[in-house]
Amino acid sequence: MRVSLNTVKQYTKVDLSVDELVQKINQQLGGVEQVVDLGARYKDTLIVKVLSAVKHEDADKLSVCIVDDGGTVKDVERDSDGHVQVVCGAPNVHADMFAIWLPPGATVPASFEDAEPFVLSAREIRGVKSNGMLAAADELAIGTDHDGIVEINPDEWRPYDVAIKPGASFAEAYGLNDMAIDIENKMFTHRPDLFGQLGVAREIAGIQHQSFTSPDWYLKKPDFKQSSSLELTVSNKKKKKVPRFMAVAIKDIEVKPSPLWLQCALVAMGGKPINNIVDVTNYIMLLTAQP
């Protein structure tokens, strides 16, 4: 099971270093298979604002973009206003959007574990200089979409208090400056209370001799209005083993991509973003170990 330390830190304080924590987990639980430094994979990813996107004169499907990185990156070619030119082939690129920029010298996250990771450089594309690239979800290893670049909604809720502005770290803004700990599943066979991120957070609190309080949403008893508008037939052949069955009908659901923070949280926990319906149920399952 993969445990995201950034997710754990949302529910309990972690005072130990990663090495100390791994040592304690090995002593108390055993079976840490590996520690994955997601922060290293995403250290080069920056949030930029696209100031303009003009069609390339010699390529119908390319746009020449001017982006603002807040002057964060050194040793990159800039115009007189201090902005950077990037050629982009995504159909959804447009002025005033926030995007994710991989500057020259950055490693494309999707290739990070390859034998020869793909390191970007400044180069000419159809005669126009491009400094790095604006990234799609598959290039960032946070999804499979390659139809367009990732567009960041600055007004969308996120669990991390990092402002969306030119030059901000994408990894910090979306929790991918993370360390993920892979623990052998067989270590949990005698400790079902440890399944899920919440269970591990509780155990880490105990390891540090700290109290742990489950989040309100986990403790609160659900209160749903009774409705007779949905007919449902349930057959229970194992009444002793399944004493209760609950179902909730939800209407007016639009299937679409999940909020970006949720996609990144799933990636950190070893999941794979699909769509908002699948992702939110998988997210809660990974948190609580309840499918």
C-alpha positions in Angstrom: 0.0 0.0 0.0 1.3 3.4 -0.9 1.1 6.1 1.8 1.3 9.8 0.9 3.0 11.7 3.7 1.3 15.0 2.5 -2.0 13.3 2.9 -1.1 11.9 6.3 0.0 15.4 7.4 -3.5 16.7 6.8 -4.7 14.5 9.6 -1.8 14.3 12.1 1.4 16.2 12.8 4.6 14.5 11.6 7.7 15.6 13.6 10.0 12.8 12.5 12.2 13.0 9.4 11.4 10.6 6.6 14.3 8.3 7.5 13.3 8.3 11.2 9.7 7.6 10.2 10.6 4.7 7.9 12.8 3.2 10.7 9.9 3.4 13.2 7.5 1.9 10.7 9.9 -0.9 10.0 10.3 -1.6 13.7 6.6 -1.4 14.6 5.0 -2.7 11.4 7.8 -3.9 9.2 7.9 -4.2 5.4 8.7 -0.8 4.0 9.4 -1.7 0.4 10.5 1.7 -0.9 10.3 5.4 -0.4 9.3 7.4 -3.5 10.5 11.0 -3.7 7.7 12.7 -5.8 9.2 16.0 -5.0 12.2 15.1 -7.1 10.0 14.1 -10.0 8.1 17.4 -10.0 10.8 19.9 -8.8 11.0 21.6 -12.1 7.3 22.2 -12.7 6.2 25.8 -12.5 2.9 27.6 -12.7 2.9 30.3 -15.4 0.3 32.7 -16.8 -0.1 32.7 -20.6 -0.1 36.4 -21.6 -0.7 35.8 -25.3 -1.1 32.9 -27.7 -0.7 33.7 -31.4 -0.9 31.2 -34.3 2.4 30.1 -35.7 2.9 31.6 -39.1 4.2 28.3 -40.6 2.2 25.7 -38.6 -1.6 25.7 -38.3 -1.6 23.6 -35.2 1.1 25.5 -33.3 0.8 28.6 -31.2 3.5 31.0 -30.2 2.9 31.9 -26.5 4.4 34.5 -24.2 4.3 33.4 -20.6 5.0 35.0 -17.3 6.9 33.0 -14.8 7.4 35.8 -12.3 11.1 35.9 -13.2 11.7 32.7 -11.3 13.8 30.8 -13.8 17.4 32.0 -14.4 19.4 31.5 -17.6 16.4 31.6 -19.9 15.9 33.9 -22.9 13.4 36.7 -22.1 11.9 39.6 -24.0 12.2 43.2 -23.1 9.3 42.8 -20.5 11.0 39.9 -18.9 8.6 37.3 -20.3 9.4 33.9 -22.0 8.4 32.6 -25.4 7.1 29.0 -25.7 5.7 27.2 -28.7 2.7 25.1 -27.9 0.7 22.6 -30.0 -2.3 22.3 -27.6 -5.6 23.4 -29.1 -6.8 24.7 -25.7 -4.0 27.2 -25.1 -5.2 30.7 -24.7 -4.3 34.1 -23.2 -5.0 34.7 -19.5 -4.9 31.0 -18.6 -2.6 29.5 -15.9 -0.6 26.5 -17.2 2.3 24.3 -16.1 5.6 25.1 -17.6 8.6 22.9 -17.9 11.6 25.3 -18.6 14.8 24.4 -20.4 16.8 21.9 -18.3 13.7 20.4 -16.8 13.0 16.7 -16.8 9.6 15.7 -18.2 8.0 14.0 -15.1 6.5 11.1 -17.1 10.0 10.1 -18.1 11.6 10.6 -14.7 12.1 6.8 -14.0 13.2 6.0 -17.6 16.7 4.7 -18.3 17.2 8.0 -20.2 14.9 10.7 -18.8 13.8 13.3 -21.3 15.5 16.6 -20.4 14.1 19.7 -22.2 16.2 22.3 -24.0 15.5 25.6 -25.7 15.1 24.9 -29.4 13.6 26.2 -32.6 10.3 24.8 -33.8 9.5 25.7 -37.4 11.9 28.6 -37.1 10.5 30.0 -33.8 12.4 29.7 -30.5 10.6 27.7 -27.8 11.9 27.7 -24.3 10.7 24.5 -22.8 7.1 23.4 -23.0 3.6 23.8 -21.5 2.6 20.4 -20.2 -0.3 18.0 -20.7 -1.5 15.6 -18.1 0.2 12.6 -19.5 3.6 14.4 -19.7 3.2 15.2 -16.0 2.2 11.6 -15.2 -1.0 12.7 -13.5 -3.3 11.4 -16.2 -3.6 10.1 -19.8 -5.0 13.1 -21.5 -2.8 14.5 -24.3 -5.5 16.4 -26.2 -4.6 19.7 -24.4 -2.4 21.2 -21.8 -3.4 21.3 -18.1 -5.3 24.4 -17.3 -5.2 25.6 -13.7 -8.3 27.2 -12.1 -6.9 29.7 -9.6 -10.3 29.9 -7.8 -10.7 26.1 -7.3 -10.4 24.8 -3.7 -7.1 23.1 -2.8 -5.9 21.6 0.5 -2.6 23.4 0.2 -2.1 27.1 1.1 0.1 28.1 -1.9 -1.1 31.0 -4.0 -1.7 30.4 -7.7 0.6 33.0 -9.3 3.3 33.2 -12.0 6.4 31.3 -10.8 4.7 29.3 -8.1 5.8 25.7 -7.7 3.2 23.4 -9.1 4.4 20.6 -6.8 3.9 22.8 -3.7 0.5 24.1 -4.8 -0.9 20.6 -5.5 0.9 18.5 -2.9 3.3 16.7 -5.2 6.3 17.9 -3.2 5.6 14.6 -1.4 7.3 11.5 -0.1 5.3 8.3 -0.7 6.0 5.2 1.4 5.3 1.8 0.0 4.4 -0.7 2.7 4.0 -4.4 2.1 0.3 -5.4 2.1 1.0 -8.5 4.1 2.1 -6.4 7.0 -1.6 -5.4 7.4 -3.1 -8.8 7.5 -3.2 -8.8 11.4 -3.9 -5.0 11.6 -7.0 -4.2 9.5 -7.2 -0.9 11.4 -4.2 0.3 9.4 -5.7 0.0 6.0 -6.2 3.3 4.3 -4.3 6.6 4.8 -6.3 7.5 7.9 -5.3 4.2 9.5 -1.7 4.8 8.9 -2.0 8.5 10.0 -3.5 7.1 13.3 -0.6 4.7 13.7 2.0 7.4 12.9 0.4 9.6 15.6 0.8 6.6 18.0 4.4 6.0 17.0 5.1 9.7 18.0 3.0 9.3 21.3 0.5 11.8 20.0 -3.3 11.7 20.3 -5.3 11.3 17.1 -8.7 12.7 16.3 -10.6 11.4 13.2 -11.9 14.1 10.9 -15.4 15.3 11.5 -16.6 14.0 8.1 -15.5 10.5 9.1 -17.3 10.5 12.5 -20.5 12.3 11.5 -23.5 10.1 11.1 -25.0 10.5 7.6 -28.4 12.1 7.5 -30.3 11.5 4.3 -33.8 12.5 3.5 -36.1 9.5 3.0 -37.3 9.2 -0.6 -39.6 6.8 -2.3 -38.9 7.9 -5.8 -36.3 5.2 -6.4 -37.3 1.6 -6.5 -34.6 -0.8 -5.5 -34.8 -4.5 -4.8 -32.1 -6.0 -2.6 -31.5 -9.7 -2.0 -29.5 -10.5 1.1 -28.5 -14.2 1.4 -26.0 -13.6 4.2 -28.0 -11.7 6.8 -25.7 -12.5 9.7 -22.6 -11.3 7.8 -24.4 -8.3 6.2 -26.7 -6.9 8.8 -27.2 -3.5 7.1 -27.4 -2.2 3.5 -27.4 1.5 2.6 -27.8 3.2 -0.7 -28.1 6.9 -1.8 -29.5 8.1 -5.1 -27.7 11.1 -6.5 -29.2 13.0 -9.4 -27.9 15.5 -12.0 -24.4 14.1 -12.0 -22.1 15.4 -14.8 -19.2 13.1 -15.6 -16.1 15.2 -16.2 -12.4 15.4 -15.1 -11.8 15.7 -11.4 -10.4 18.9 -9.8 -6.7 19.0 -10.3 -5.9 18.7 -6.6 -7.9 15.4 -6.4 -6.1 14.0 -9.5 -2.7 14.8 -7.9 -3.8 13.4 -4.5 -4.7 10.1 -6.2 -1.3 10.0 -8.0 0.5 10.5 -4.7 -1.4 7.6 -3.2 -0.6 5.3 -6.2 -4.0 5.8 -7.9 -4.9 6.7 -11.4 -7.3 9.5 -12.2 -10.2 8.5 -14.5 -13.1 11.0 -14.0 -14.8 12.8 -11.1 -17.2 9.9 -10.2 -14.5 7.2 -10.2 -11.9 9.4 -8.6 -13.9 10.6 -5.6 -15.0 7.1 -4.7 -11.4 5.8 -5.1 -10.1 8.7 -3.1 -12.4 8.0 -0.2 -11.6 4.3 -0.5 -7.9 5.0 -0.2 -8.4 7.3 2.7 -10.7 5.0 4.7 -10.2 1.5 3.3 -13.9 1.4 2.7 -14.9 0.7 -0.9 
